[in-house]
Amino acid sequence: MSRLNSVKSGKDVVLLAIDGGQCCEQRLVDMGFLPGETIHVITNSKIGPLVCLVKGSKFALGHGLAEKLVVKDTWCNDPAV
């Protein structure tokens, strides 16, 4: 498991959980960030927002918000992770 803000550009990950308050979680869910969804990280650099693709929509997330998303690699088959 890792956080979305640590995923390198060009990688695909699966969202496991949102580790934030109720307001933050609801905002992300409303945008389509649901557990089990695949997230494609388009750009992740130390400068500027993390740009990702979810359900065909592009989002720019600040690193603080991206840190609240718990993800795993798409190739990871271990259900405990």
C-alpha positions as CSV (number, residue, x, y, z in Angstrom):
1,M,0.0,0.0,0.0
2,S,1.1,3.6,-0.6
3,R,-0.3,7.0,-1.0
4,L,-1.3,8.6,-4.3
5,N,1.1,11.4,-3.9
6,S,4.0,8.9,-3.9
7,V,3.0,7.3,-7.2
8,K,5.3,8.0,-10.2
9,S,4.0,9.6,-13.4
10,G,2.6,7.2,-16.0
11,K,1.6,4.5,-13.4
12,D,-1.8,2.9,-12.8
13,V,-3.0,2.2,-9.3
14,V,-6.2,1.0,-7.6
15,L,-7.8,3.1,-4.9
16,L,-8.2,1.2,-1.6
17,A,-9.4,3.9,0.8
18,I,-9.7,7.6,1.5
19,D,-7.9,8.5,4.7
20,G,-9.5,11.9,5.5
21,G,-12.3,13.5,7.2
22,Q,-16.0,13.1,6.2
23,C,-16.1,16.3,4.2
24,C,-12.9,15.5,2.3
25,E,-14.0,11.9,1.7
26,Q,-17.4,13.0,0.3
27,R,-15.7,15.6,-2.0
28,L,-13.5,12.9,-3.5
29,V,-16.3,10.4,-3.8
30,D,-18.4,13.0,-5.6
31,M,-15.6,13.4,-8.1
32,G,-15.5,9.6,-8.8
33,F,-12.7,8.5,-6.4
34,L,-14.3,5.3,-5.2
35,P,-12.6,2.3,-3.6
36,G,-11.8,-0.2,-6.4
37,E,-11.4,2.5,-9.1
38,T,-8.3,2.6,-11.2
39,I,-6.4,5.8,-11.2
40,H,-3.9,6.7,-13.9
41,V,-1.3,9.2,-12.7
42,I,-0.5,11.5,-15.7
43,T,1.9,13.9,-13.9
44,N,3.3,13.9,-10.4
45,S,6.2,16.2,-9.7
46,K,7.3,18.1,-6.6
47,I,6.1,21.4,-8.2
48,G,2.5,21.8,-9.0
49,P,-0.5,19.5,-8.6
50,L,-0.7,15.8,-9.2
51,V,-2.7,15.3,-12.5
52,C,-4.6,12.0,-12.8
53,L,-7.3,10.3,-14.8
54,V,-10.3,8.6,-13.2
55,K,-13.3,7.2,-15.2
56,G,-12.2,9.2,-18.2
57,S,-12.1,12.5,-16.3
58,K,-8.8,14.4,-15.6
59,F,-8.2,15.9,-12.2
60,A,-5.5,18.1,-10.7
61,L,-5.1,17.3,-7.0
62,G,-2.9,19.1,-4.5
63,H,-0.3,16.9,-2.8
64,G,-2.1,17.2,0.6
65,L,-5.3,15.8,-0.9
66,A,-3.5,13.2,-2.9
67,E,-1.8,12.0,0.3
68,K,-5.2,11.1,1.7
69,L,-5.7,8.4,-1.0
70,V,-4.5,5.0,-0.1
71,V,-3.7,3.0,-3.3
72,K,-2.0,-0.2,-4.5
73,D,-0.3,-1.2,-7.7
74,T,-2.7,-2.7,-10.3
75,W,-0.5,-5.7,-10.7
76,C,-0.6,-6.5,-6.9
77,N,-2.8,-9.6,-6.5
78,D,-2.5,-9.9,-2.7
79,P,-6.0,-9.2,-1.2
80,A,-4.4,-8.3,2.1
81,V,-2.6,-5.3,0.6
